[in-house]
């Protein structure tokens, strides 16, 4: 299991948790800024990540996910290759 498999990120803005990795999928829940989510994996291009939070699991656009990296928070979309969070 990759080291990041039990990792968490933080939602940076109010964002839709979707049923799939695209805007066309239905919204399951609206996550509020600061909520911690467990990251299960991201698409190869780091555009969308599969996450769980509260009692929901779905997809969030990675620009809205801040990940702890080198003692600061960075967006998964911008730092995906360095963090290596992929599983899909």
N, C-alpha and C positions, 0 to 999 in steps of 0.2 A: 504494500500500500504506500503510495507517495507520501512524503512528509507533510504536504499541505492538506491531506485528506481530512484532517480534523481541524482545519484552520477556519478562522472567522474573518469576516469583513464587516464594515459598517456602512449603512446607507447614508449618503451625503445629502439627499434631498427627498422630498415626497416622490415616490416612484411606484409604478404599477408592478406587482408580482403577476406574471402572466403564465398561462398554461403551456406555452411553448416559446421558443427563441425568436420571436418576431412580433412586431406591433399588431399584426392581424389576429393574434391569439387572444382569447378572452382574458380579462383581468380577474384574478382570483382574490386579490386583496391589495390595498394601497398601503405600502410601508412608509413610515414616517422617518424623518432624519434622525440619525443616531441609533436606530435599531441595529442590533448585532445579528448577523445572519451567518449560518454555517454554509460554507462554499463546498459543493460536492464536485464541481468541475466546471469548465468553461469550453466554449467552442474553440477550435484551433486558432481563429483570428481574434480571440478575446473580446468579441463584441457582446456576447451574452453569457451569463453564468447561471447554472443550476444551483439554487440556494434553498435553504429552509429557514423559517423564522416563525415564531409563535407556533401555531398548529398547521402551518401551510408549507407546501413545497412547490416551487415554480421557478420561473426564469426572470432575471432582472438584467436590464441593459447595463453593461459593465462600466460605463462612464459614471454611474451613480453608486459604485461600490469602492470604498476606500479600504485598502489592505495594509496592515502593518508591515513595513519593509525598511530595513536599515534605520530603525528608531524614528520613523515618521510614517504618516499615512499617505499612500499613493493610490491612484486609480488603477484598477485592474486592467482597464482598457489601455492605459498608457504604459504600464509596467508588466504586462502579461508575460512577455518572453523572459524577463529577468526572474519573475516569480515562478514561472513554469506551471501555472494552474491550467492544465488541460486534461480532459478525460473523454472527450467526444470527437 
